[in-house]
Amino acid sequence: MGQLREASGEKRTKEATTNKSSTQCTVMCVYRTKIAGISRIVNVIWYKNLINNSVNISVDDPGNENQYNCKIDLKPWHFWIKKGLKSFTVGEKIVDVFWDLRSAKFSGSPEPTGDYYVALVSDDELVLLLGDGKKEAYKKTKSKPSLIEAVLVCKQENVLGKKSFSTRAKFDERNKEQDIVVENSISGHRDPEMWISIDGIVMIHVRNLQWKFRGNQTVLVNKTPVQVFWDVHDWLFSSHGFGHGTFLFKPSSQEYGSDSDKEGSKISGDSNSCCGRGSRSGGSGYLSTQSCSPSPDFCLFLYAWKLV
């Protein structure tokens, strides 16, 4: 399989993770919403290091390289800053950012898991709402729902660990978020192996990882076909002993078939896809192009940084 294509904004994230001393846990979520009269991309990056947590919100200016930024630092000794309001201008329109993270719950990831909200308001419309504090957000901002709901198009996470790396993602808006765990057994006398689990169920088990360090497979998650790509070359062969594995999870619009039909199409990407082109590496099913349903507009990139 060729190198996985990288999501928009990857360069900025990887610049901050070029060596062991500078690497930190980050989660970047890319949304599409309407601000100042046009559809725009909003990047929300959650950071976590030994000192504090922070979140940076940037809004793209289509046709230009300009970005409008708002940064919120959540320093533990500044309790008051965990709730507040900041404003910035986008296309001659004021955008207000409200947040309340005083009771936010965290579980190892820089991104909170609940009891918080971050809300972007423009023209008295709530154009982007993060977190589960929907009622509190509308009450505080005194805004109305946007006519065009924001869509999460990509999530990209950098995770540090030795043998286990975890993240969460929602592959279907009708279902809850799934827990995703990648585990490996690279050190020791056994042949290296890798397991990818979703909600505690092992979906992919790769034996002889030294020969299958790149590959892809399709699994069913709550009846939704999800293409899984991996490239863990640096885990095994990195000269400096600190490398990352790259994983891509992409819900598929194609029909999931069985091994009884041998003419299934290979997983492939095009210029508009988040993922690269690659061949199958086994599994219990294939992707058929016979029928297509609307494709979920989402992909998850996981960068698993293996610590020695």
C-alpha positions, 0 to 999 in steps of 0.5 A: 500500500502506498503512503497514506494521504494526509488530511488538511492541516497535517503539516502544522500538527506534524511540525510540533511533533518532529522529535520526542522532546517537542511531541504533545498530545493533540486533537484537531477537528475540522468542521464546515459551517457558514460564517459571514455569508459563505461556507468556511472551514473551522479548525479546532485544535486541542492541546495538552502538555505537562503545564496546561490544556489549550484550544485554538480555533481558526477560521479559513478565508476561502481564496486566501491564505489568511486565517482568523484565530482565537486561542483559549488557555486553560491554565490550572491556576487561572480558574476564571479563564475556564469560562469566558468570551472572546471576539474576532472578525471574519469577513467584516463580521464579528464572531463571538466565542463563548466557552465554559470548561469549569466542569469539563471531564477529560479521560487522557485526551486533550479533548474533553469528553463531556460537561462543557461547551464551546460555542461560535456565534455570528449574526446572532446564530450559533454556527458551531457548538462543541460539547454536550452543554447545548442548553447552557450554550443557547442560554448564555449566547442568547442566539438561535440555531444556524440554518446550516448545521456544522459538519465534522469532516475530519478528526486528526489525533496525535497519541503517545504510548508504548503498546496501546493507543486509544481514540474515539470517533462517530462513524454514523450520526445515528449512533454513539461514539465508538472507542477505538484502541490500537495495541501492539506486541513489538518488543520481546521474542514473539513475532510482532503483532497488532490488534485494532479493537472497536468498542472492545471487539477485536476487528483486525488482527495482524500477525507477522507485522514486520511483513505486513506493516502497511495494509488495509481492511474493511470492517463493519461497525454497527452495520456501517462499512469502515475502511481501515488503513495502517502504516506502522513502518516507523514502529519497526524500522525507525533509526532514532527509536521514536516513530509513529504509526499512521491509521486512517478510518473512513466510513464507506459509501459502498456495499459490503460483500462476502468472500464468496464473491471473488471479484470485489473491487480494491479499496482506492481513493481519488483526488477528493478522498481523504485516503490514499490508494492501496490493496486489500490485506485480508479480512472477511469481506470486500467492497463492491461498487454495485450499489452506493448509499450516501457517504458519511463526510468524515474521516479519522486520522490517528498518529500513534507515537510509540515511546521507547 
